[in-house]
Amino acid sequence: MPPRSRKSGSPAAAANQVLAGDNLPLLRELASGSVPLIYIDPPFNTGRQQRRQQIKTIRDEAGDRTGFKGARYRTEKLSETAYNDTFDDYLAYLRPRLVEAHRILSPTGSLFFHIDYREVHYCKILLDEIFGRDCFQNEIIWAYDYGARSKKKWPAKHDNILWYTRHPSRYVFNLDNSDRIPYMAPGLVGAEKAARGKTPTDVWWHTIVSPTGKEKTGYATQKPLGILERIVRVHSSPGDLCLDFFAGSGTLGEAAAKNNRRFLLMDSNPQAIAVMQKRLKKWLA
């Protein structure tokens, strides 16, 4: 879908949308101060191609997999998504996009920047420069425990999410709207508190998207709905517009729609656009 003007027909003025194309010119079409919540999960600059296969298994005694009680299954590949995750100058690629994100963020808005340990230190310096160090609020650690374990170093089992605001002290933070998590030592807090649970800290333990679960879209690097719903509920209000300009599988869109927010999603990968259009069909304008 081509970008529209910054006036009444601009993407930010409309209901839920998925836009295909380079996000930089699309961002430049948005009005200043028009977006209350931005979450982005840009490529992590790992230097390799990211791939994700969607498969199904069929009972077959000559199959390539062994299941419960020794039953054999055959694997069939349904689809595969991929993108190249490498940049000659990663920060130079991000800078103009983050400058636009700062411009379009509303006066009480928040930006959540999702990255991994390889680039987080450099990205924080860049974000401090654009948003100001006084607008840095938190580094959230998303911790999980799944996948291969290195025997040469401590296995990396977390991502980093940097939270910046447009203003140092005026921003949306509805902590009462957060989901609650179990106490690690429920016997120390009493039955009532243990049953209610507690609000999260800056370390979020949450499983990855299950390779065999209903949530899986088959898109490489898909992020869990639970992580995005927490951000949406606490850092925006009903009716607000939520923007992801590296939208991938469209998890922010689903989190927004399920919580009575609007979404605007952008991606240049045709596979991502196809996944989002299918996943978000019932909510699209």
N, C-alpha and C positions, 0 to 999 in steps of 0.2 A: 504494500500500500504506500503510495507516495506521501511525503510530508505535506502538511497543510500550513496555512499562514498562522502567525502568532495571535490572530484576533479570534473572532467567535468560532471559527472552524478549526482551531488548533487542536491537536490530539489531547491536550490537557483539559480542554473544555468539554470533551466528549466522554461517553461511557467506555466500558472495557474495550481495549484494543490490543492487537498484536501487530507490530510494524516490522517489515522486513527491510534490511538494508544496513549500511554503515551507520552506527549510532551517532557519530559526531554531527553530521548535517541534520539528523533528526532531532537531536538535543537542541540545536540552535534554533529550531522552529518553536520551542516552548517558551512561554512567557516567564519573565523573571519572577521569582518568589511564588511560583504556582504549584509546587509539589511538596506536600507535607512529609512524605516518607520515601526515601530512596534506599534500596538494597541492591548491591551488585556483587556478583561472584565472577570477577573477570578471569580469563585464563591465567593460570598460575606460573606461566613461563618455565615449565619443567624441562623444556628442550626435547620433548618427545610427542608422538601422536597419541592422543587420548582416544580409546576405543571402548565401546560397550556393546555387547551382543545381547539380543533377546532370544531366548531358546524355549523349547518345550521338550518334555520327556515322555516317551511312549513305552509301555511295557513290552519288552522284547528280550527273550532269553539269550539272544546273540548280541545284545546291546553293549554299549561302551561304559555304562555306569552301573554301580551296585547300590541298591537301596535297602530299605528295612527288611530284616530277616533274609538277606542275601538275594532279594528279587533283582532281576536285571532290567535295565531300561536303555532305550536308544535315544540319543540326543538329536534333535532337529533344530537347526538355526532358522529363526524367523526373520530377523533383521539385524543390522549393525549400524551404529552411528559413530562418527569419528570427526576429530578436528585436530589441526596442527597447533601445538601449544609451545611455540617458540617465537621470540622476537629479537631482532638485532639490538634494539634499544627500548626495553620494556617501559621505563619511566617516561621516555619521550612519547610513547604511544598513549600512556595513561593520562599525562598531564592535561592536554586540551579537553579531554572528556571530563576530568574531575573539576576543571575550571568551570565548565558548563554546569556540572552538577551543583557546584556552589552557587552559581548564579540563579538557577531555577528553584533551589530549595526555599521553602517558605520561611518566614521570620522565626517560627517556632519549630522548624523541621529538623529531621535527623537523617544522616547518611550512615549506612552500615556497609562496610567494605570488607568482603570475605576473601581471605588470602591464606597462604600457608607459610611455614617457617622459612622457606628459601628467600622470600621477597618481603616479608612483613616489615623488617627494619627499614628498608629503603622506602617502602610505600608510606610508612608512618612519617618519615621526614618530609616526603612530598606533600602529604595531607596536612601536616603542621604548617607548611609554607602557604598552602592555598586557603585553609580554613582558619588557621591560627591555633597555636598550642593551647590557648585558653578555651577553645571549642572542642578539644579532645576530652571525651567523657569516660570511656572505658575501653580496655582491650578484653574482649570476651574470648575465652578458650572453649571451643567445642571439642570435647574429648569423647573418643569412641574406642572400641576394642574389637577390631575385626581385621582380617587379612593377614598377610605374610608377616613374619617376625624375623628381622635381621639378626644375624649372629655376630655381626661386626661392630654394631653400635646399638644404643637404645632405640627400639622401633619407634618411628614417628607415628603417633596415634592421636593427633589433634590438628585442628585448623584454628586460625586466628581471625576474629571479627573485630574490626576497629570501628568504634562508634564516635562520630563527630556530629555536632549540632551547628545550626546557623548562628545561634547566639550563645554566649557562654553559660547563661543561667536561665534563659527562658526557652523551654522546650517541653514537649509532651512526654510524660512518663507516668503512665497509669498502672502502677505496680499492682494494685488490687485486681486488675484484669488478667494478671499472669496466671498460668497454670501453676500448680503447687507440686512439690516433689517430696519424697519420703525423707524423714530424718534418718541419718546414718546410725544413730543410737536412740531409737524411739523410747527405750526404757528410761532414759534420763529426763524426758520432757513431760511425761504423763500421757494418759490415754487420750485425752481430748486433743492436745496438740499433735500427738502422733497420728490421730485419725485425720486431722485437717491437713497435715503436711506443712511445708515451709516454702517461702518464695525462693527462687533461685539466686545464686551469687553470680560472680563473673566467670565461673567454671560450669559449663553446661554439659553434663553427661547425657548423651543421646546416641542411640544406635544409628548406624548408617541406614540408607534405604536397603531393605532386604532384597537380595538377588532373586528371591522367589515370592516376594510379597505382592499384594494387590496394588500397593503404591507405585511400584516400579513402572517406568515408562519405557525403559530400554535406552534412554539417552545417557551418554557418558557424563560423569560428574554430577548427576542429579543429587540435589540436597534434600534432606528430610523435611516433610511438611511440618512436623512438630517444632523445628527450629524457627521456621519462617512464621508460623502462627504466633509464637511467643513474641517475636519482634513486632508483628502487626498489631496484636492486641494491646501491647504496652506502649508503643510509640506512635500510635495513630488513633483517630477517632472514627466512629461510623460515618460513612460518606466520603472520607478522605480519599485522595488519589495516591496510590502506591506505584512507584516506578522501578523497573529493573531494566537497564539498558544493556546487560549481558544475560539475557533471560534464560537461555538454554532450554531446559525442559518446562519452564513456566511455573515453578513451585510458588513463587511469590504471588502469581496471579490466582492460583487456587487458594492460598492462604488469605488473600485479600477478599476474594469473593465469598468464601465461607464465613467471613466475619463482617459482612456488610460494608466493605470498602470497594472502591473502584481500582482497576489496574490498567497500567500502560506498560507493555512489554516490547522490547526491541531485540532483534538478533539478526546477524548477517548470514547465518548458516541455514540453508534451506531445510536441512533435516530438523533443526530446532524448531523452525516455523511449523513444519508439518506435525511435529509432536505436540506443540502448544495448541494448534488449531483443533486437534483431536481431543486433547485433554480438557480444554477449556470451552468446548463447543457450546455448552448450555449457558455460558455466561457472556459470550462475546456479543458485541453490539451488532 
